[in-house]
C-alpha cells in the first residue's frame, strides 16, 4: 500500500510543500524511493541551488522513516553531487554542474545550451606581452597581444575565471561585446572560426585572487583548463588559461579503443 506523507518541509527549504510517496510494498528500497523523489524536486526547480535541506532527524519524523533510511537517501544524493554537506551550515542543495561535452565550444555556449543565463564580468582587458602566450600563439616573445580576464557566472553564481590571449590580428574586440557574448561567437562574427583545439585539463589549489573571484572556501581546489584553438589553416587564434569551481563542473568524454 502506498502511504503519502505530505512533507511540509521547513519554509527555508522550499517555498512550497513537497509530497513524498513511500510505497512500503514496493521492491524498491525506501531510501531510494526518497532519494528519487527529492532528486525530482531538484530537477524540476521546486528545490533550488542553495536551499537549506532539512536535517535527517526532522525528515525521518515527518515521513515516518528510520534515520538510517533517510541518512542513506541523503548520502546517495551527496554522492551524486545533488546535495552538499558543509560543517556549521548543514546540508544544502548543490549548485547545478556545468556538463561540457568533448567538442569545441565556449562555456558561454554550454550554459546557453543548458537553458542557463551566462553572465560575464571583464576584470582586465589590455594589450601587453607575455612569453608563454606568445609561444602558444606562435608569435615573437615581444609581440603585444590582447589580454582578457573575465569571470563567467551562471546567473549570480561564479563558475570560472578565464584568461585569454588573442593575437593582434583578432584584437579588435570591445569590452561591451565580451560582456554580452562568448569569445568564440565574437570571433566567428569576424570570420574567424576555431575548428580544432589542443586542451589540457588539471587541478590545483587556487590563487588568492581566484579564491575571491569564485567565492571559494579555504582548501577548495579548482579545475584548470589550458587551450590553444586553431582555424582551418592551422593558425593559432586564441590561447586560454582558465580556472573553474571544481564542484560545479563536469567534463563528459566518449572514449573508444583504437
QUIVEN-V637553 format. One record per pair of residues at least 12 apart in sequence whose ideal C-beta (glycine too) atoms are under 6 Angstrom apart, sorted by the first residue. I is the first residue (numbers start at 1). GAP is how many residues later the second one is. Records with the same first field share a line. If there is no record, write none. Layout:
I = GAP + GAP
//
This chain:
2 = 19 + 21
3 = 19
4 = 17
5 = 15 + 58
6 = 13
7 = 13 + 55
9 = 45
10 = 44
12 = 40
13 = 38 + 39 + 41
14 = 32 + 33
18 = 23
20 = 17 + 43
30 = 39
31 = 38 + 41 + 42
34 = 39
35 = 38 + 41 + 42
42 = 40 + 51
47 = 46
49 = 44 + 46
50 = 42
51 = 42
52 = 40
53 = 30 + 38 + 39
56 = 14 + 15
81 = 13
82 = 12
95 = 62 + 153
97 = 151 + 153
98 = 151
99 = 151 + 153
100 = 151
101 = 151
102 = 151
104 = 90 + 93
106 = 76 + 77 + 78
107 = 45
108 = 74
109 = 73
111 = 43
116 = 38
117 = 38
119 = 34
120 = 30 + 32 + 59
121 = 30
122 = 28 + 53 + 56 + 57
123 = 26
124 = 25
125 = 23 + 50
126 = 21
127 = 17 + 19
128 = 19
129 = 13 + 15
133 = 32 + 106
136 = 92 + 103
137 = 30 + 99 + 102
138 = 98
145 = 20 + 22
146 = 20 + 25
147 = 18
148 = 16
149 = 14
150 = 12
151 = 62
158 = 56 + 57
159 = 86 + 89
160 = 82 + 84
161 = 49 + 52 + 82
162 = 80
163 = 78
164 = 76
165 = 74
166 = 72
170 = 22
173 = 13
192 = 45
194 = 35
195 = 37
196 = 34
197 = 30 + 32
198 = 30
199 = 28
200 = 26
201 = 24
202 = 22
203 = 18 + 20
204 = 20
205 = 16
206 = 16
210 = 33
214 = 31
221 = 25
222 = 21 + 24
223 = 21 + 23 + 26
224 = 19
225 = 17
226 = 15
227 = 13
//
